[in-house]
Amino acid sequence: MPFTPYHFGPGSLVKVIAPTWFCLRVFILTQVLIDCETAWNLIQGHDRLHTFLHSFVGSNVAIILAIILTRAYSRYAINSLPKKILGDRLFRPPAVRETIVGATIGGWSHVALDAIMHSDMQPFWPLTEYNAYLRIISVESLHLLCLSAFGLAWLGWLGRRYLAASR
């Protein structure tokens, strides 16, 4: 993806479908951690921008780091933040299950989506340097799918709010 937020569309849709199993914040954190590699490679002037973290094996490093950071935040929040602040959903530490699922879907989906459009990707490294995902759909279709997923997520969220308010 040329811009990490495109990844947030599919993540938002997963959150609407499985709200108690999936933490969108951890999903986003994992996305950003993986794209830090691309930013680093750009700054360094490397020819290949999508390297280790942009493989399924390498993305596991970002997944583990996101889980560790989230669990550390959770311990800090529970021990240090006032209960009033923790009542706000934004500051509520996610459950372990939500953290693991959010990070894993975040890491692996990032690799899969980026592999469709970036020719320097090697998603199955170290097994092969071949990118079987490259251009399985057009880049325009990929962007449209990601934006559509966000639109569906927004409609699902509005529908859920409407149903909750009508009860």
Phi, psi and omega per residue, in radians:
M1 nan 2.483 -3.140
P2 -1.319 -0.232 -3.015
F3 -2.671 2.059 -3.018
T4 -0.814 -0.695 -3.093
P5 -1.001 -0.356 3.047
Y6 -1.010 -0.580 3.137
H7 -1.156 -0.418 -3.042
F8 -1.208 -0.402 3.127
G9 -1.042 -0.990 3.099
P10 -1.058 -0.648 3.105
G11 -1.114 -0.699 3.111
S12 -1.115 -0.677 3.117
L13 -1.151 -0.711 3.080
V14 -1.071 -0.697 -3.140
K15 -1.089 -0.695 3.119
V16 -1.196 -0.655 -3.109
I17 -1.293 -0.694 -3.061
A18 -2.295 1.149 -3.000
P19 -1.095 -0.541 -3.107
T20 -1.593 -0.095 -3.125
W21 -1.852 -0.137 -2.911
F22 -2.442 2.238 3.095
C23 -1.816 1.967 -3.138
L24 -1.139 -0.610 3.128
R25 -1.079 -0.725 3.134
V26 -1.235 -0.670 3.044
F27 -0.963 -0.854 -3.130
I28 -1.141 -0.743 3.107
L29 -0.998 -0.768 -3.140
T30 -1.113 -0.725 3.097
Q31 -1.019 -0.816 -3.101
V32 -1.164 -0.732 3.112
L33 -1.019 -0.755 -3.138
I34 -1.145 -0.729 -3.117
D35 -1.318 -0.186 2.992
C36 -1.085 -0.567 3.083
E37 -1.080 -0.778 3.123
T38 -1.100 -0.763 3.108
A39 -1.049 -0.763 3.121
W40 -1.058 -0.809 -3.135
N41 -1.132 -0.616 3.051
L42 -1.112 -0.859 -3.124
I43 -1.053 -0.690 -3.119
Q44 -1.360 -0.176 3.127
G45 1.319 0.423 3.124
H46 -1.224 2.566 3.115
D47 -1.191 -0.709 -3.129
R48 -1.720 2.118 -3.073
L49 -1.612 -0.580 -3.058
H50 -1.819 1.716 -3.012
T51 -2.000 -2.226 -2.954
F52 -0.937 -0.924 -3.080
L53 -1.165 -0.296 3.119
H54 -1.627 0.532 2.971
S55 -2.137 2.796 3.137
F56 -1.094 -0.656 3.092
V57 -1.154 -0.876 -3.105
G58 -1.149 -0.585 -3.139
S59 -1.096 -0.416 3.098
N60 -1.101 -0.492 3.068
V61 -1.140 -0.809 3.106
A62 -1.133 -0.657 3.110
I63 -1.072 -0.858 -3.135
I64 -1.109 -0.736 3.117
L65 -1.094 -0.740 3.114
A66 -1.103 -0.701 3.113
I67 -1.128 -0.799 -3.138
I68 -1.083 -0.819 -3.142
L69 -1.078 -0.727 -3.131
T70 -1.185 -0.733 3.125
R71 -1.173 -0.633 3.083
A72 -1.121 -0.755 3.079
Y73 -1.061 -0.718 -3.115
S74 -1.073 -0.783 3.107
R75 -1.095 -0.760 3.114
Y76 -1.065 -0.848 -3.066
A77 -1.083 -0.790 -3.102
I78 -1.140 -0.634 -3.095
N79 -1.550 -0.341 -2.976
S80 -2.118 -0.522 -3.066
L81 -1.499 2.498 3.094
P82 -1.073 2.566 -3.115
K83 -1.006 -0.542 3.130
K84 -1.081 -0.737 3.126
I85 -1.213 -0.693 -3.128
L86 -1.144 -0.370 3.087
G87 -1.195 -0.398 3.101
D88 -1.291 2.254 -3.094
R89 -0.996 -0.522 -3.128
L90 -1.118 -0.588 -3.078
F91 -1.750 -0.124 -3.130
R92 -1.161 2.163 3.097
P93 -1.134 2.381 3.124
P94 -1.270 2.673 3.064
A95 -1.156 2.795 -3.131
V96 -1.001 -0.793 -3.134
R97 -1.033 -0.814 3.117
E98 -1.054 -0.692 -3.119
T99 -1.128 -0.860 -3.099
I100 -1.143 -0.800 -3.128
V101 -1.143 -0.782 3.138
G102 -1.069 -0.780 -3.134
A103 -1.172 -0.748 -3.102
T104 -1.154 -0.833 3.103
I105 -1.121 -0.655 3.109
G106 -1.070 -0.836 -3.114
G107 -1.177 -0.865 -3.065
W108 -1.247 -0.643 3.105
S109 -1.190 -0.584 3.115
H110 -1.056 -0.825 3.132
V111 -1.082 -0.821 -3.097
A112 -1.098 -0.785 -3.117
L113 -1.190 -0.777 3.136
D114 -1.144 -0.594 -3.116
A115 -1.121 -0.443 3.136
I116 -1.180 -0.584 -3.005
M117 -1.971 -0.284 -3.057
H118 -1.866 2.111 -3.068
S119 -1.285 -0.266 3.134
D120 -1.579 0.119 -3.140
M121 -1.394 2.516 3.022
Q122 -2.302 1.285 -2.991
P123 -1.076 -0.467 -3.085
F124 -1.794 0.273 3.060
W125 -1.042 2.424 0.188
P126 -1.630 0.069 -3.123
L127 -1.193 -0.721 -3.142
T128 -2.721 2.683 3.063
E129 -1.594 -0.106 -3.109
Y130 -1.240 2.388 3.104
N131 -1.848 1.676 -3.098
A132 -1.229 -0.302 -3.113
Y133 -1.512 -0.306 -3.006
L134 -0.965 2.066 3.063
R135 1.064 0.525 3.048
I136 -1.140 -0.413 2.898
I137 -2.388 2.857 -3.128
S138 -1.215 2.727 3.109
V139 -1.072 -0.680 3.119
E140 -1.093 -0.732 3.105
S141 -1.145 -0.674 3.110
L142 -1.073 -0.830 3.112
H143 -1.080 -0.729 3.127
L144 -1.107 -0.704 3.102
L145 -1.101 -0.756 -3.135
C146 -1.141 -0.762 3.111
L147 -1.187 -0.650 3.093
S148 -1.132 -0.682 3.091
A149 -1.061 -0.710 3.097
F150 -1.128 -0.742 3.099
G151 -1.062 -0.771 3.098
L152 -1.114 -0.676 3.106
A153 -1.098 -0.762 3.129
W154 -1.064 -0.792 3.107
L155 -1.107 -0.711 3.098
G156 -1.101 -0.723 3.110
W157 -1.128 -0.768 3.102
L158 -1.093 -0.731 3.108
G159 -1.088 -0.739 3.115
R160 -1.107 -0.743 3.113
R161 -1.106 -0.719 3.136
Y162 -1.121 -0.783 3.130
L163 -1.116 -0.693 3.130
A164 -1.153 -0.660 -3.121
A165 -1.266 -0.503 -3.092
S166 -1.473 -0.081 -3.135
R167 -1.466 nan nan
